[in-house]
Amino acid sequence: MNLCDEADAAREAVIDELNGWSGSILVLDGWLSDELGLYPLLEKAIDDAISRSPMLADRLEADDPEHAEIAVNHLAQLGVPLDTPISLTGAWYEPDFDSGCVLHTQQGLLEAGYTNVKVMQSAAVLCKACPNRKYRKRTVQVPFAGPNRGF
């Protein structure tokens, strides 16, 4: 998540949402998790959200492209109802290019029958400076599920 200035803004948005999150949380650590040490405020926001959770607070290893499968299997093992509100954020979310861990996790959850899966506004979209990407600003506003309402 360290590709450009827009990545800084994306990290700040994730930090803000995590700092306000008080519901259940499932963190899927993947390829970008090794960068957390470079961003102590983001690492602290993740750790604090996990420790603040009144119910489920899990952290699993899940490299791309396994995010969706690991999330679906874990939620099924826990017996999470299919209509539970689920909010996703992180890197990357590229719906215009059918790309990114967040998008693939959303698609996997929907395919598994979860009916209330939203992508939070803070999900990181690749920036103009990223090579081999035609840049388009995301125009879809995705509502935040809110604290204590699912994942």
Solvent accessible surface area in square Angstrom, and as a share of the most:
residue,aa,sasa,rsa
1,M,21,0.09
2,N,77,0.40
3,L,93,0.46
4,C,33,0.20
5,D,122,0.63
6,E,64,0.29
7,A,3,0.03
8,D,70,0.36
9,A,65,0.51
10,A,16,0.13
11,R,14,0.05
12,E,90,0.41
13,A,36,0.28
14,V,10,0.05
15,I,16,0.08
16,D,98,0.51
17,E,35,0.16
18,L,19,0.09
19,N,83,0.43
20,G,49,0.47
21,W,11,0.04
22,S,35,0.23
23,G,2,0.02
24,S,7,0.04
25,I,15,0.08
26,L,36,0.18
27,V,20,0.12
28,L,41,0.20
29,D,17,0.09
30,G,16,0.15
31,W,166,0.58
32,L,58,0.29
33,S,32,0.21
34,D,122,0.63
35,E,32,0.15
36,L,22,0.11
37,G,60,0.57
38,L,120,0.60
39,Y,44,0.17
40,P,90,0.57
41,L,117,0.58
42,L,11,0.05
43,E,62,0.28
44,K,119,0.50
45,A,1,0.01
46,I,19,0.10
47,D,65,0.34
48,D,44,0.23
49,A,1,0.00
50,I,38,0.19
51,S,92,0.59
52,R,96,0.35
53,S,17,0.11
54,P,88,0.55
55,M,156,0.70
56,L,30,0.15
57,A,35,0.27
58,D,37,0.19
59,R,88,0.32
60,L,50,0.25
61,E,137,0.61
62,A,0,0.00
63,D,52,0.27
64,D,36,0.18
65,P,112,0.71
66,E,84,0.38
67,H,16,0.07
68,A,18,0.14
69,E,112,0.50
70,I,44,0.22
71,A,4,0.03
72,V,31,0.18
73,N,73,0.37
74,H,30,0.13
75,L,4,0.02
76,A,66,0.51
77,Q,149,0.66
78,L,85,0.42
79,G,53,0.51
80,V,21,0.12
81,P,82,0.52
82,L,90,0.45
83,D,99,0.51
84,T,21,0.12
85,P,27,0.17
86,I,6,0.03
87,S,14,0.09
88,L,26,0.13
89,T,43,0.25
90,G,19,0.18
91,A,19,0.15
92,W,42,0.15
93,Y,18,0.07
94,E,7,0.03
95,P,55,0.34
96,D,67,0.35
97,F,67,0.28
98,D,90,0.46
99,S,26,0.17
100,G,13,0.12
101,C,25,0.15
102,V,10,0.05
103,L,12,0.06
104,H,67,0.30
105,T,7,0.04
106,Q,31,0.14
107,Q,64,0.29
108,G,15,0.15
109,L,2,0.01
110,L,84,0.42
111,E,151,0.68
112,A,43,0.34
113,G,28,0.27
114,Y,7,0.03
115,T,101,0.59
116,N,42,0.22
117,V,9,0.05
118,K,75,0.32
119,V,1,0.00
120,M,12,0.05
121,Q,76,0.34
122,S,6,0.04
123,A,4,0.03
124,A,1,0.01
125,V,40,0.23
126,L,19,0.09
127,C,4,0.03
128,K,131,0.56
129,A,78,0.60
130,C,9,0.05
131,P,106,0.67
132,N,158,0.81
133,R,85,0.31
134,K,144,0.61
135,Y,65,0.25
136,R,120,0.44
137,K,141,0.60
138,R,45,0.17
139,T,118,0.68
140,V,96,0.55
141,Q,138,0.61
142,V,25,0.14
143,P,88,0.55
144,F,79,0.33
145,A,11,0.09
146,G,11,0.11
147,P,60,0.38
148,N,102,0.53
149,R,132,0.48
150,G,18,0.17
151,F,24,0.10
